[in-house]
Amino acid sequence: MEKERTEVNDIDRSMYDFRYSEDDFYRVDEGLTPEIVLQISKEKHDPDWMREFRLKSLDTYHKLNVTDWGPDISGLNMDDIVTYVRPNTKMSAKWEEVPDDIKETFERLGIPQAERTSLAGVGAQYDSELVYHNVKDEVSELGVVYTDMESALTGEYEQMVKDHFMKLVPPTDHKFAALHGAVWSGGSFVYVPPGVKVDIPLQSYFRLNAAGAGQFEHTLIIVSEGADLHFIEGCSAPKYNVANLHAGCVELYVGKNARLRYSTIENWSKNMYNLNTKRAVCEEGGVIEWVSGSFGSHISYLYPSSILKGDGSRAEFTGITFAGTGQNLDTGAKMVHIGKRTSSFINTKSISKGGGISTYRSSVTVMPSAEDAKASVSCASLMLDDISRSDTVPAMDIRTDKADVGHEAKIGRISDDAVFYLMSRGISEEDAKAMIVSGFADQVSKELPLEYAVEMNNLIQLEMKGSIG
């Protein structure tokens, strides 16, 4: 999102009423004022520097305009969005201590079953707070830190948080980054010491359950020199007849010769405005791998970015987007080459159905210092009917002639011959089309652990049947 500035109106400093709702959830009132931000800061027990950071971010928010490109988000009125909702429970490391109604919600989503099978640790956030967090002993014994952001901020890792928090995504980046800086709540903090390789993934799961609310979790991951980590993020929300907002922030620091794989499956409901910002920086020889599945949401702006700062660093982005009826999903990736002999690869697939709009938007920048850089972009779009739409908007800014850069784009429809062939084998037309779409998405699903690949394929099946609200 581009930065645009405008004159600031006088901020309304009238005190808002903070109260307990009938649902016994603590929530601040709708809107965005200094008093609301200060109340959130008080609830989070912020140190002084974070409180001032929030207020400065709020001031920046009021100075920035909404971007004038991409999907129309005029239907999102921040005066109607609740920025903080706290479940009436404390975070627990024991699943049996989580309240039954919250536990039942996560169990229906498969959390924490995955933890019991193949994960090194799980964090589960409900609205604005983590309600469950647990890390296996053998991972902790390696010196790996995996905790919630508030515990890191107010505990022994405060200085580490201060040194990294919103340094990759500054509040001045765009209006919703500034919003995040003002009202962020919840999220994950991960630190992997030098040389430590975490053999099984960590996971964080976010559930926004309150109508008319926003979720603003912050994820900060620091993978030190020579370390290796796979982190998985899942997101979901029920459907309401009012707008919900997701404006989280992910900052990933990949050290020298370190590797981080960051996998995401987002299954927001179709009243959700998904305005998330994700960014990584790689030092010399570092590797960042993004795997992304984007489903649901009414409107999305989502472009994970990789800054290849160190010589020989690498980035890969593999993603799929499915836009159904009433959805306008504007997604892609961004690569910035700074170091010598850096390389990046973007491989995306998008599917549109039932009048859905899918836009692929990418940016590749090769700086003058990035001699012998290599960049490759491949995007493919599949439209399932005559009323859907797919657009490709690539941008390349190459500032050295000592680089190898390529781009490939394909847009097409399901082959009638392929559908006929499958139907001739006794498969229904609906199942035949679903099989073709699953095959189209295979390059993404095979990059995920088995249980998450199954989840993504199930989501595709539901989208094909129009069953996701």
N, C-alpha and C positions, 0 to 999 in steps of 0.2 A: 504494500500500500504506500503510495507516495505521500510525502509530507506537504501539507498546504497550511498556511497560517491565515488567520483572520483576526479582526479586532475582538477583544474579549468583553462580553457584557458583564456588568457587575454581578458577582456571585451572590445568590440568595443564601444568606446566613441564618435564616429563621430555623429554630430548633425543631427537629422532627421527633416524633414519638416513637420510642423503641419499646417493644412489647412482646409478650408471649402470645402466640397464636392459639387458636382453639385446638390445633393439632398438637399442642405442647412442644412445638419447635420454636426455638428462639430465632427471631428474624428482625432485621432492621427494615424500616419502611422503604417504599419505592423511592426512586430518584437518586440523585448524586450531589451531595453537598459536603463541605468540609466537616460538618458535624457528623454525618454518616461515616465518613472515612475515619474520623477520630474514634468513633464508637467501635468500628471494626478493629482498629489498632488496639484499643483497650481490651476487646475480647480476646485478641491474639497475644496479649502481653508483649507487644513489640518493644524492643530497645529503642532509645531515642532516635538513633539514626534511621531506623526503618519508619518510624512515625513521620519524620521529616521527609523521607523519601516518598511516602504515600501522598503527602500534601503537595509536594512539588509535582508529582505525577498528575495529580488532580488538576493543578493549574495548567499543566501542559495539555491535558485532555480538553480543557475548555478553549484552548488556543488553536487546536487543530480541527480541520474540517474532515468529514467523511470523504473517502476517495470518490472521484467522479468517473471511475471506470469499473468494469465488472458488474455483477448482479446488483439489482436495486434492493437496498436494505432500508428504504424509507418506512417500511412497515414496522421497523424496530424502534420503539420509543423507550429511551432509557428512563424516563419518568415513571414507566410502568414496570420496570425490572427491579426485583429485590436482589440486592447484591450480597447478602449474607444470610444463610439459613443454617442453624446449628441443630442437628438431631439431639434429642434429649437423652444423650448417652455419652459416656467417655470412651476413648479409644481403648481397645483391649487386645492382648496378645493371645487370648483364648477364645476360640470360636464360640464355645458354649456360653460365654458371658455376653455376647452380642444380643440385644433385644430380639425377640422372636420375629417381629414384623420385618425388621431390617435383615435379619438372617435369612428369612424365607425369600426375600427379594433376591439376595445374592445367590442363594442356593438354586433358584430357578434359572439364574444366569450361568450356573456352573462354577461359582466361587463359593467355597474354597476347594472343590474337588480336584482342580488342577494342581493345587499346592500339594495335595496328598500323593500325587503321582509323579510329577516331573519338574516342579519348580523349587528354586532355592529359597524363595521368600515371596510373600504376597502382602500388598497393602490394598485396602478397600476403602474408598471414600464415598460417603453418602451425603449428597448436597455439598455443604461447605467444609466438612470435617472428615478426617479419617476415623472410621469406627473399628477397624481391625488392622493389625499389623503384626507380622510374625516372620522371623528369619531363622533358617536352620542353623543349628549350633556349628556345624562344620564350616559354614560360610562365615559366620562371625569370627571363628577362630583364625581365619585367614587375614583378619584385619579389615574385612569389607564392612563398610558402614551403609546400612539401608534403613532409613527412618523417615518420619514425616518432616515436612519443611519447618513446621513450628518448633519441633523438638530440636532440630539442627540450629535454628535461628536463636533460640533462647538457651541453648546448652553449650557444650564444649566446642561445637563447630561453628559458632557465631562468626568468627573472623573469616573462616573459609567461605561461608555464605556471603559475607560482606564483600569479599574480594571478587566474587563471581556473579552475584545476583544482578540480573538485567544489565550485564556488561556486553553480552552478545546481542541482546534485544533491548536497546535503550528505550525508555518511554517516549523519546522524541521520534522513534521510528515511524509510527503511525498512530492514529487516534485510539485504536483499540489496544495497542501496546501501552499507551498512557493510562487507559482505563484499567488494564490489568495491574499496572504498577500501583494504582491507587487502592484497589479493592481485592487484591489477590488473597486467596485463602486455601489452605490445604496443599496437597501435592507431595512429591517424593524428593528425598535427598539421597544420593548415592555417591560413595567414594570408594574407589578400588585402588589399593596401594600398588606401588611399583612391582611389576613382575607377576602379579597375582592373576591367575586365569580362573574365572568362575565357570565351571563346566556345565552348569544347568542354569536356566534363565531365572531372572527376577521378574515379578509382574506387579503392575499397579492397575487397579480397576476403579473407574469413576462412574458413579450413578447419580444423575440429577433427577430427583424425584418430586420436587416441589413445583407447582404450577406458577408461571410468571417469574421464575427465578433465573439467576445467572450462576454459572460455575466458573471459577477463575483460579483453578489449581496451577501451581508452579512446580515444574519438574527440573531439577538441577542434578546433572550427572557428571562426575569427574573421574575419568579413567586415566590413571597415571602411566608413566613410561613402561612400556612392555606388558601392560595388563590387557585383559580380554574379558568382555562382558556382552551378554545378550539380555536386553531389557524389553519386556512386552507390556504394551498399554492397551487396555480395552475401555470402551466408553459406551454408555447407553442411557436412554431416558424414555419414560412413558409419554404417550401423546396427550396433549391438552389442547383446548381451543383458544389458548392465548400463547403469545410468543415467549419462548425461552431463549437464553443466550449462553453460548459457550465461548469464552475468550481466555483460554488457558495459554500458558507459555512454557516452552521446552527449551532448555539451554544445555548443550552437550559439549564437554571439553574432552578432546581425545589427545592424549599425550604422545610423546615420541615413541614410534614403533608400537603403539597401542591399537587396539581394535574394539569398536563398539558396533553392535547390530541393534537397531531400534525398530521394533515391529509394532504396528498399531492396527487395530480393527475398531473402527468407529461406526457404531450403529445407533445414531441419534434418531429420535422421532422426527416426523416431518413438520413439526411446528418450531424446530430448532434453527437458530441462526448460529452457524459454526464458524467463528472468526478466530481461529487458533493460529499461533505463531510458533514455529519450530526452527531452531538454528543450531548448527554444529561448527566447531573449529577444530582443525587437525594440525598437529605439529609434525615435525619431520618424520616421514615414514608412517604416519598415523592413517587409520582406515575407518571411515564411517559408512555403514550400510543401513539404508532406510528400506523398510518393507511396509507398505501402507495399503489398507483396504478401507475405502470411504463409502459408507452406505448411509441411508437415512438423511436427515436434516432437510429443512426447507431451502436454505441457502448456505453455501460453503465458500469461504475464501481460505485455501490451504495450500501453501507452497513451502515445504521443508527446504531449508537452505544449508549449504555446506560451504565453508570457507577453507580452502586448501592453502593454508598459510605456510606450512613447512615443505621443504624439498622432498619430492618423492611421495607425498601424501596422496590418498585416493578416496574417492567417494562414489557410491553406487546408490541409485534410487530406483526401486521397483514398486509400482503402485497400480491399483485398479480403482476405478470410480464407477458407481452404478447410479444413474439418475432416472427415477421413475416419475410418475404423475405428480405434478406440483413441485418438482425439485429443479433447482438451478445450481449446479455444483461446478464451481470454478476452482480447479485444482491443478497442480503441477509440481515443479521443483526449480530450485535455483542453485547454480554452481558458480563459485568465484575462485579462479585460479590465481594464486599469488606466487607460490614457490615453484622452483624449477622441477621439471619432469613429473609434474602432477598429472593425475588422470581422473576423469569423471565419466560416468555412464548413467544416462537416464533412460529407463524403459517403462513406459506407462501404457495402460489399457483403459479405455472408457467405454461404457455401455449406456445407451439411452433408450427409454421405452415409455410408451404412454404419454408422449408429449414432454418428457423430461428433457432438460437442457444440460449438456455436458461440455465444458470448455477446458481444453488443455492449455495451460499457460506456463511457459518456461523461460528461464533466463540463464545464459551462459556467458560469463565475463572472463576473459583471459587478459591479465594485466601484463604490462611490458616486461616485468620481472619473471614471468612464467614461461621461460624458454623451454622448448621441447615438451610443452604441455599437450595432452591428448584429451579430447572431449567428444563424446558420441551421444546423440539423442535419437531415440526411437519412440514414436507414439502411434498407437493404433486405436481407431474408434469403430464401434459397432453399433449401428442403429437398427432397432427391431421393428420399426414401423415407419409410416410416412409422416407422422405428426411430431416426431421427435427431432432433436437438433444436436449437432456436434460441431464444435469449432476448435481450431488449432491456432494458437497465438504464440509462436516461438520468437525469442529475441536472442541475438548473439552479438556480443561486443568484443571483438578480437583486436588487441592492441599490440600484437607482435606477429611478425611473419614467420616466426619459428614455432609454429603450433600446427597440430593436426586436428581439425574439427569437422564433424559430419552431422547431418540431420536427415532423418527419414520420417515421413508421416503417411499413414494410410487411413482412409475412411471408407467403410463399406457396410453392407447389409448381410444378414444370414442368407446363405445360398439356398435357394429353393430345391436344388438338386440334392444337397446334403440332407435337408429335412425329408424329402421324398425317400431317399435311400434308407434313412433310419425308420421311417414309417413302414417301409416295405418289409422291415424286419420285425414288425409287430409292436413298435413303439408309438405311443400316441404323439400327436403333433406338439402338444404342450411339453411333454417330456423330451421330445427330440430337440426342440429349441433350447430347453434348459441344459441338455447335454452339450450342445454346441457352445453355449455361453460358458459353461463350466470349463470346457476345453480351452476356450479363448482366454480364460483367467488362470489357466494352469500354471503359467510361469510365475505368477504371484503366489498362489497357494503352496507350491512346492518349496518356497523359501520359508514357510512357516512351520513350527512344530506341528506334529500330526493333529493334535486336538484342536488347534487353532485353524488349521487348514480345513478341517471338517466343519468348524463353526462358519468359516467364510463361505464354503460351498453351500451350507444350509441357508445362509443369508441370500445367496444368489438364487437359490431355488424359491425362497419366499418372495423375493423381488419379482421373479418371473411370474409368480402367481398373484402378484399384487397384494400380498398378505402383510406387508410391513407398513404400520401406520406411522 
